[in-house]
Amino acid sequence: MPDDLRSDLAHLFRRAGFGATPEQLDAAVRAGYAASVTDLITPRAADLGADATPAPAFELAQPPGRGATTTQRRSYQMQVATEGKQLMLWWLDRMVMADQPFAEKMTFFWHGHFATALQKVRSSALMLRQNQLLRSHGMGTFDALDLAVAQDPAMMIWLDTNQNVAAHPNENFARENMELFTLGYGRYTENDVKESARAYTGWRYLRRTDAFTEIARLHDGGSKTLLGQTGNFDGGDAIRILTHSQASRQWIPTRVWSRFARTVTFDPVVPELAAAYGPDLDLKALFTATFTAAEFLQTKGELVKQPVEYVVGLLRALGLRPSSVRYLAVLRALGQVPFDPPNVGGWPADEGWLTTAASLARLQFAHAAAKAADLSAVEQTARRDRIDAVTQLLSIDGFGATTTAALNEVADDPVTFVTLALCAPEYVVN
């Protein structure tokens, strides 16, 4: 039973965090599974690791106006690029150093769900603000989260909310909020998109004052019909209608289950999760139900680690920190850089990460990390016990026959041995 419990807890820490150290698993085994879920989701102490990685202090720079010189434009572009790298490395470092990894894993999940990119927002100050919003609101209620994101400057820039006026409604945010954020594709009509866009008209982010406002003369004050409800709706009404719809109460649990358990369009466990999520749209209850569902422990090996999960988990396991931009180069080669999703749909999942190019990038990164790490936990172990030592180090259950044979071939070379373990399917697949 302890071995089964340890395996279940290792699975929990991989999915709700980025893996666990042997010491963390020992403590979790003593606490038990249910208590460990509670400790992950509702930690009882300050996160000293996260507190030791303070966020960069960015000024909210004004983009060059029409009359700006080439030099001014180039200077602004360099500032955006430099600050962007600082921002990306800061979050990677925070993920690696956090004592309470679920907060970062949850924030990363919402970053993919409400995907917003620095390449268009062009302000690290605003992207950092959104990151902090996702962390602070991501365990509350979903209607409050969706409203906060809708009025967040980075999202408003990303989906052109400032261009949405009564005379010429812009449908970008209205469409994506339905298709990706609240309902899921096919659960709304084109007329719902148009009516929802009318509701958001007049919303503005004013860069010069750094404030959200509603401009009455730009708002469409007429009657609107959205998901079968009719009224003189504004943006807040639209979000309330969408997030409290039956479609949304199925979509959000499905999205959480797909990212933390197994990728599905529907799963028999979803109604159970939706019941926990409830009419209050309680995200903390939804995450708790996800990790305590009996089906959750049946999903071992059913998700491919996303590149950020892989890199952060590897660094945590080996006791390393992302100290230079080469870690961003690795993530770019793997296809996933924080604050730079490819589009509003975010990043792919599972098999999308299993490409030949990604395998080579993982191999090169794993080898460099193994060379830089303290491998004494493996080196000081007898050759015959090294496979057990590396499974403990990486908090996985073990290796199949093919991987075991390959590891035994290189067991006398700790760096190559650990590199191979880090690239093995048993580690790459979560």
C-alpha positions in Angstrom: 0.0 0.0 0.0 2.7 2.6 0.8 4.3 1.9 -2.7 0.8 2.4 -4.3 0.3 5.6 -2.3 3.7 6.9 -3.2 3.0 6.3 -6.9 -0.4 8.1 -6.6 1.2 11.0 -4.8 4.0 11.2 -7.4 1.3 11.4 -10.1 -0.5 14.1 -8.1 2.6 16.2 -7.8 3.5 15.9 -11.5 0.0 17.0 -12.5 -0.7 19.6 -9.8 2.9 20.8 -9.9 6.1 20.0 -11.7 7.1 16.8 -9.8 8.2 16.2 -6.3 11.6 15.5 -4.6 12.0 12.3 -2.7 11.8 14.3 0.6 8.5 15.9 -0.5 7.1 12.5 -1.4 8.2 11.1 2.0 6.3 13.9 3.7 3.2 13.4 1.5 3.1 9.7 2.2 3.1 10.5 5.9 0.3 13.0 5.4 -1.8 10.9 3.1 -3.4 11.6 -0.3 -6.4 13.7 0.8 -4.3 15.9 3.1 -1.7 16.3 0.3 -4.3 17.6 -2.1 -5.4 20.1 0.5 -1.9 21.2 1.2 -1.2 21.7 -2.5 -4.4 23.7 -3.2 -4.6 25.5 0.1 -1.1 25.8 1.5 -0.8 26.7 5.2 2.4 28.6 5.0 4.0 31.4 3.0 5.8 30.4 -0.2 9.4 31.3 0.7 10.7 30.1 -2.7 8.3 32.3 -4.7 8.9 35.2 -2.3 12.6 34.9 -3.0 12.0 35.5 -6.7 10.4 38.9 -6.8 8.9 40.2 -10.0 10.9 42.7 -12.1 9.9 46.3 -11.7 8.8 47.5 -15.1 7.7 51.0 -16.0 4.6 51.3 -18.2 6.3 52.8 -21.3 4.2 54.7 -23.8 4.7 53.3 -27.4 6.1 55.7 -30.0 3.5 57.9 -31.6 3.1 58.7 -35.3 5.7 61.4 -35.2 8.4 59.2 -33.5 11.8 59.0 -35.0 13.4 55.7 -36.2 15.8 55.9 -33.2 12.9 56.2 -30.8 11.0 53.3 -32.4 14.2 51.1 -32.3 14.8 52.0 -28.7 11.2 51.1 -27.7 11.6 47.7 -29.6 14.8 47.0 -27.7 13.2 47.8 -24.4 10.2 45.5 -25.2 12.6 42.7 -26.2 14.9 43.1 -23.1 12.1 43.4 -20.6 10.3 40.4 -22.3 13.3 38.2 -21.7 13.5 39.4 -18.1 9.8 38.6 -17.6 10.0 35.1 -19.1 13.0 34.2 -17.1 11.5 35.5 -13.9 8.4 33.3 -14.3 10.5 30.2 -15.1 12.6 30.9 -12.0 9.5 31.4 -9.9 8.1 28.0 -11.1 11.4 26.3 -10.4 11.8 27.8 -6.9 8.2 27.8 -5.7 7.5 25.8 -2.5 3.8 25.8 -3.5 3.9 24.6 -7.1 0.2 24.4 -7.7 -0.2 28.2 -7.7 2.2 28.4 -10.6 0.8 25.4 -12.4 -2.7 26.9 -12.1 -1.5 30.2 -13.3 0.2 28.5 -16.3 -3.0 26.7 -17.1 -5.0 30.0 -17.1 -2.2 31.6 -19.2 -2.9 28.9 -21.9 -6.7 29.2 -21.5 -6.7 33.0 -21.8 -3.8 33.0 -24.1 -2.3 36.5 -24.5 1.1 37.3 -26.1 3.8 39.9 -25.6 4.3 40.1 -29.4 1.2 42.2 -29.7 0.7 43.6 -26.3 4.3 44.9 -26.4 4.4 45.7 -22.7 6.1 43.5 -20.1 4.4 45.7 -17.4 1.0 44.8 -18.7 1.8 41.1 -19.2 3.2 40.9 -15.7 0.0 42.5 -14.4 -2.1 39.9 -16.2 0.1 37.1 -14.8 -0.5 38.3 -11.3 -4.3 38.6 -12.0 -4.4 35.0 -13.1 -2.6 33.9 -10.0 -4.8 36.0 -7.6 -8.2 35.2 -9.3 -7.5 31.7 -10.6 -8.9 30.0 -7.5 -12.0 32.1 -7.0 -15.1 32.1 -9.1 -15.0 31.7 -12.9 -17.4 34.6 -13.6 -15.2 37.0 -11.6 -12.1 35.6 -13.4 -13.6 36.0 -16.8 -14.7 39.6 -16.1 -11.3 40.5 -14.7 -9.5 39.1 -17.7 -12.0 40.8 -20.1 -11.2 44.2 -18.5 -7.4 43.5 -18.2 -5.3 45.8 -20.4 -3.2 43.1 -21.9 -6.4 41.2 -23.1 -8.0 44.3 -24.3 -5.0 45.1 -26.5 -4.6 41.5 -27.6 -8.3 41.2 -28.8 -8.8 44.8 -29.9 -11.5 45.8 -27.4 -10.6 49.4 -27.8 -11.8 49.2 -31.4 -15.3 48.1 -30.3 -17.7 51.0 -30.7 -21.5 51.1 -31.2 -21.2 52.3 -34.8 -18.8 49.5 -35.8 -18.7 46.6 -33.3 -15.5 44.6 -33.2 -16.2 40.9 -32.6 -12.8 39.7 -31.7 -13.2 39.4 -27.9 -16.8 38.4 -28.1 -16.0 35.5 -30.4 -13.0 34.2 -28.5 -14.7 34.6 -25.2 -17.4 32.3 -26.3 -15.3 29.8 -28.4 -12.3 29.5 -26.2 -12.9 31.0 -22.8 -16.4 30.3 -21.7 -18.5 28.0 -23.9 -16.5 26.0 -26.4 -16.8 25.8 -30.2 -20.3 25.2 -31.6 -22.2 26.2 -28.4 -23.3 29.6 -29.7 -24.6 31.2 -32.9 -23.1 33.9 -35.1 -25.9 36.1 -33.8 -24.8 35.5 -30.3 -21.3 36.7 -31.3 -22.8 39.9 -32.8 -25.0 40.6 -29.8 -22.2 40.0 -27.4 -19.9 42.3 -29.2 -22.6 45.0 -28.9 -22.6 44.5 -25.2 -18.9 45.2 -24.9 -19.0 48.4 -26.9 -17.5 51.4 -25.2 -15.0 49.5 -23.0 -11.7 51.2 -23.1 -8.2 50.9 -21.7 -6.6 54.3 -21.6 -2.8 53.9 -21.8 -2.1 57.5 -20.8 -4.0 57.1 -17.5 -3.4 53.3 -17.3 -7.1 52.8 -16.5 -10.1 50.8 -17.7 -13.2 52.9 -18.3 -16.6 52.7 -20.0 -17.4 55.5 -22.5 -21.2 55.8 -22.6 -21.3 57.6 -26.0 -19.5 54.6 -27.6 -21.7 52.0 -26.0 -24.7 50.4 -27.8 -27.5 50.9 -25.3 -30.1 49.0 -27.3 -31.8 45.7 -26.5 -29.8 42.5 -27.2 -30.5 38.8 -27.3 -27.8 36.5 -26.0 -28.1 32.8 -25.5 -31.9 33.2 -25.6 -32.0 36.0 -23.0 -33.0 39.5 -24.0 -32.3 42.8 -22.3 -30.3 46.0 -22.4 -27.1 44.2 -21.7 -23.6 45.6 -21.1 -20.3 43.7 -21.0 -20.7 42.5 -17.4 -24.2 41.2 -18.2 -22.8 39.3 -21.2 -20.1 37.6 -19.1 -22.7 36.7 -16.4 -24.9 35.1 -19.0 -22.1 33.2 -20.7 -20.3 31.9 -17.6 -23.5 30.8 -15.9 -24.9 29.0 -18.9 -25.2 25.2 -18.9 -22.7 25.0 -21.7 -20.1 26.9 -19.7 -20.7 24.8 -16.6 -19.7 21.8 -18.7 -16.9 23.5 -20.7 -14.8 24.7 -17.8 -14.7 21.4 -16.0 -13.8 19.7 -19.3 -11.0 22.1 -19.9 -9.6 21.6 -16.4 -9.8 17.8 -16.7 -8.2 17.9 -20.1 -5.1 19.8 -18.9 -4.7 18.1 -15.5 -6.0 14.5 -16.1 -6.6 13.4 -19.7 -7.4 15.2 -23.0 -11.1 14.7 -23.7 -14.0 16.4 -25.5 -16.2 14.7 -22.9 -15.5 12.3 -20.1 -18.0 10.5 -17.8 -16.3 12.2 -14.8 -17.3 15.7 -16.1 -20.8 15.8 -14.5 -19.2 14.9 -11.2 -16.7 17.8 -11.6 -19.5 20.1 -12.8 -21.5 19.4 -9.6 -18.5 20.4 -7.5 -18.0 23.5 -9.6 -21.7 24.2 -8.9 -23.8 27.3 -9.6 -21.3 29.5 -7.9 -18.6 28.5 -10.4 -16.2 27.6 -7.6 -12.8 27.0 -9.1 -11.1 25.8 -5.9 -13.8 23.2 -5.5 -13.4 22.2 -9.2 -9.6 21.7 -8.8 -10.1 19.8 -5.6 -12.7 17.5 -7.2 -10.3 16.9 -10.2 -7.4 15.7 -8.0 -9.6 13.6 -5.7 -11.7 11.9 -8.4 -11.1 8.2 -8.5 -10.6 8.5 -12.2 -7.7 10.9 -11.8 -5.5 8.1 -10.5 -6.3 6.1 -13.6 -4.8 8.8 -16.0 -1.2 8.0 -15.3 0.8 8.2 -18.5 -2.0 9.9 -20.5 -0.5 13.4 -20.9 2.7 14.4 -22.7 4.5 17.0 -20.6 4.3 20.5 -22.2 7.8 22.0 -22.8 7.5 24.4 -19.8 6.4 21.5 -17.6 9.3 19.4 -18.8 12.0 22.1 -18.4 10.7 23.3 -15.0 10.3 19.8 -13.7 13.8 18.8 -14.9 15.4 21.9 -13.2 13.5 21.3 -10.0 14.6 17.6 -9.9 18.2 18.4 -10.6 18.4 21.4 -8.3 19.1 23.9 -11.1 17.8 27.4 -11.8 17.1 29.0 -15.2 19.9 31.6 -15.0 20.3 32.6 -18.6 18.4 33.2 -21.9 19.6 29.8 -23.1 16.7 28.4 -21.3 14.4 30.5 -23.4 16.2 29.2 -26.5 15.5 25.7 -25.4 11.8 26.4 -24.9 11.6 28.2 -28.2 13.1 25.1 -29.9 10.6 23.0 -28.0 7.8 25.3 -29.2 6.5 26.9 -25.9 7.7 30.1 -24.4 5.8 31.8 -21.5 4.1 35.0 -22.5 4.4 34.0 -26.2 1.6 31.6 -27.2 1.3 31.2 -31.0 -2.3 32.5 -31.1 -5.4 33.1 -29.0 -6.0 29.3 -28.9 -2.9 28.8 -26.9 -0.6 25.8 -27.3 -1.3 22.3 -28.5 -1.4 19.3 -26.2 0.0 15.7 -26.1 1.2 14.3 -29.4 1.8 17.8 -30.7 4.9 17.9 -28.5 6.4 14.6 -29.8 8.3 15.8 -32.9 11.7 14.8 -34.0 13.0 18.4 -33.6 11.6 18.4 -30.0 13.2 15.1 -29.2 16.6 16.5 -30.3 16.1 19.7 -28.3 15.2 17.7 -25.2 18.3 15.5 -25.6 20.6 18.5 -25.9 19.0 20.3 -22.9 18.9 17.2 -20.7 22.6 16.5 -21.4 23.6 20.1 -20.6 21.5 20.0 -17.4 22.9 16.7 -16.3 26.5 18.0 -16.8 25.7 21.0 -14.6 23.9 19.2 -11.9 25.0 17.5 -8.7 24.4 13.8 -9.6 25.8 12.4 -6.3 22.5 10.7 -5.6 23.3 8.5 -8.6 27.1 8.5 -8.6 27.3 7.3 -5.0 24.9 4.5 -5.6 26.1 1.0 -6.6 25.7 0.3 -10.3 23.0 -2.3 -9.8 20.9 0.2 -7.9 21.2 3.2 -10.2 18.0 2.7 -12.0 16.1 2.8 -8.6 18.1 5.9 -7.7 17.1 7.8 -10.8 13.5 6.9 -10.5 13.5 8.3 -7.0 15.3 11.4 -8.2 12.7 12.0 -11.0 9.7 10.9 -8.9 8.5 8.3 -11.5 7.4 4.8 -10.9 10.0 3.1 -13.1 11.0 2.2 -16.6 9.9 -0.3 -19.1 12.0 -3.1 -20.5 13.4 -1.2 -23.4 14.4 1.9 -21.4 15.8 -0.3 -18.6 18.0 -2.2 -21.1 19.3 1.1 -22.6 20.0 2.6 -19.1 22.0 -0.5 -18.1 24.2 0.0 -21.1 25.3 3.4 -19.9 25.1 3.0 -16.1 28.8 3.5 -15.7 28.5 7.1 -17.1 26.2 9.1 -14.7 25.8 12.1 -17.0 24.8 9.9 -20.0 22.7 7.7 -17.7 20.7 10.7 -16.3 20.4 12.3 -19.7 18.9 9.1 -21.1 16.5 8.9 -18.2 15.4 12.5 -18.7 14.6 11.8 -22.3 12.9 8.4 -21.8 9.2 8.1 -22.6 8.5 7.2 -18.9 9.6 10.7 -18.0 8.4 12.7 -21.0 4.9 11.3 -20.8 3.3 12.4 -17.6 
